[in-house]
Amino acid sequence: MVQPAFFYRRSSLLDQRFTPAWMAAIAMVAISALWLGFFSYKHVAYSGDLWWQFAFNAHAPRFLRASAGAAAVLLCFSIARLLRPAVHRPAQTSDAERQQVTGIVERSPVPAANLAFLADKSFLLSPHQEAFIMYAVQGRSWIAMGDPVGPETAWSELIWRFREQSDDFGGWALFYQVAPTGLPYYLDLGLTLTKLGETARVSLDGFSLAGSHRKGLRSTRNKLEKAGYRLEILSPEEAVARMDALRRISDSWLADKNSREKGFSLGRFDEGYLRRFDMAVITKDDTVVAFANLWKGADKTELSIDLMRHDPATAPTG
């Protein structure tokens, strides 16, 4: 029978952050140990021969050699820390860069490009300002959200620049939730692929609830309509007017799920973010009970749902 491993988490002391307080504590321990040793053996006259005396009762020579060894270890450790790659601290996005990013997103046919409007990413713009990579740094991982946004002709150079920039800081370049069309670029970079899931797309051309294979959806829709639920699409201006009601729904949903807001790869309830989008709302008796903001591609060929929340107290049953 295989016994379970109780200490299963991998960790490394050298990978931990050593704050000024930690460094001060280490220095105090080292200084205190040296003072205690010199105080204990102050009656021993120092000479060069002490370093080479080896005996069971030769405590003073052992103290000298141990102190020298500890000092050498601390010196090597300090040099290693000083020679580590600098920690990357992303610069604040300027107004000019934000305007460039906004313009690229508004021209992009990919709905997920709207994640650039979440204030949790940095941006790497292409030399001609026609494309960008949105990313965040966590430890040594440089995580790009999706493929580059913009014309594919700018992708290759932009992806390599991202890889080189992460290398400058000793980081690892990662691309999360990329499309199959961009895989050759990442393979050329020497990256490996890991499949985490799939994206479902529904073609609306000729879509219908008729037929036996749509029976379940048709039954659910009819049941909700008979219970008084209605779907409305609000413009950004109309959604702003109901933002307080949407926030109450969101807070109730988070409390019911015992969760908190996330981000990066999906939206979160932030008024500055949500006011950019049309809002699909479900109402009952003229009261909003659920909502979802809508991402639209620039060429109006693709539509996607982002943040979805409902009021648990008014959820239909059965």
Summary of the structure (lengths in Angstrom):
residues: 318
radius of gyration: 30.1
end to end distance: 45.7
largest distance: 100.8
contacts: 736
relative contact order: 0.08
helix: 45%
strand: 17%
